[in-house]
Amino acid sequence: MSEEIYREIERALEREEAVALATVARTRGSTPRKTGAKMVVRRDGSFLGTIGGGCGEAEVWQEAMETLEDGVARIVTVDLTEPVDGEDKICGGVMDVLVERLS
């Protein structure tokens, strides 16, 4: 998957289109993906790759969309230890995800 991610970044940059790159920078406990997992988010909201799916990925996607707008890199902490709407989270760990705009 990494090769596909890098090819997508290359294509976007050749078209002079900004993309957001989300990279799992650190994990603690049990997480769906490990350090180095990547996801590219395009301006139209579509994406390639995954940093784990579910509501955590949706949170990172939202931050990626904001990064595309303001250009500010950020670290998103995805806490998979707290229940959401009465449902237990599947993993029980924490991920720090670096989100940056490439243009």
N, C-alpha and C positions, 0 to 999 in steps of 0.2 A: 504494500500500500504506500510506503514512503516514496517509491519512485513515481507513482501516480500523483502524489501530492506535489512533489517538486516539478513535475511536468506541467501540472495545472498552474502553478505559480509562474513558471517560465512563460506559458502561453498568455496569461493575464498581463504580465509585464510587457511582453511584446506588443500587446494590443493597447498598452498604456492604461490598463484598468487596475485600480487598486483592489486588493483582496486583504482579508484579515486572516492571519495565521494564529491558531490556538494550539499551544503545545503544553502537554502535561509536564510541569517543571519539577514537581515533588509530590510524593504520595506518602500517606501514613495509614497504616492499617490495611484492611481489605478494600480494594478499589477495582472497578471494572477494567480499567486500562492502567498501564504502568508509565513511568517516566519516559518521555520521548514520544508518546502517542500524539498524533497531529490531526487537525481538522482545518480545512481552508473554507472560509465563508466569502461568498461573492456579494456584491452590492444588491443583487436581486433577491438575496436571502437564501439562495441555493447553496449547498455545501458539498464537500468531498471529504471523506475520512470520518473518523469518529474519535471522541475522547471518552466515550462510555455510554451514550444514549440516555434516555429518560429525562427527568426534570433537571438534572445537573447539566446535561448537554444543552438543554434549552436555555438555561441561565447563561452559559458560556456563549451560546449563539447570540443572545440578546446583547451581551457586552461586546461581542465582535461587531455587531451592527453599529453600535455606538462608536466603537473605535474607528470604523470606516468613515463615520461622519466627522469625528473630532480629531482623529489622528493620534490620540493619546493612548500609549501602551498601558496595559493594566494587568494586575494579577487578580484572578478570580478564584476565590476559595470555595470549592464545592464540598459541602459537608454532607456526607452520606450516612451520618450517625443518628440524625434526628428524624422522627416519623413525620410524614406529610399527610395531612387530612386523615389521620388515624391509621394510615398504612405504614408498616415498617419498611425502611429502606433495605434494599437487598444486600448491600455490601458492608456497610458499617465503618468505612474509612473516610479519609479526607484527601482531596486533591487540590493542589495549587496549580492553576493554569495560566500561563503567560499568553496574553492576547496582544498582537501587534499588527499594525497596518503596514503592508508592503506595497510600494508604489514607485 
